Amino acid sequence: MAKKGDIPSENVRKVKVRAMVDSGAMTLTISEEIVKQLGLKVHEQIEVTLANGSFRKCDYVGPVGIRFENRTACCRALVHPDRPHRAQMKVK
């Protein structure tokens, strides 16, 4: 919206995070804290399987813009209420 001039660029919310990349991951996972900082909208809830085999419903939010070095991407993200960098999960 800022690129189109609909909102001032200073109103775009940004957060800088340290992240771990899992080359086998199917989707981005972020914490509830990041969701609050960015003001992301929940689009739906998705049932996921945790690494311990248990199931949980998680919010699916977005869009999230990601920038790393000279690459960018835009996607939705699963919100894990626990510490996402230590919790592995996959969409059922």
Residue, then its C-alpha position, 0 to 999 in steps of 0.5 A: m500500500a505504501k508503494k502505491g501511495d495509499i499510506p505513508s511509508e513511515n506507517v509500514r510496521k517492521v520488526k527485525v528478528r533473528a530466525m532459523v531457516d528449516s529447508g524442509a519447512m512447508t510454511l513460515t511460523i512466527s510468534e504471537e508477539i510478532v503478530k501483535q507488533l506487525g498488527l497482522k490479520v488472522h485469515e483462518q485457523i489451521e490444524v497442525t501436527l507438532a513434532n511430538g505427534s500432538f495436534r493443535k489449531c493455529d492462526y494463519v496470518g498475513p500477509v508477511g513481507i520477508r527480506f533477507e539480504n537481496r531477496t524478498a518474499c511475501c507469504r502467510a504465516l502460522v502463529h505458534p503460541d509456544r516458542p516457534h524457534r523450538a517447536q516444529m510443526k507441519v500442516k495436517 
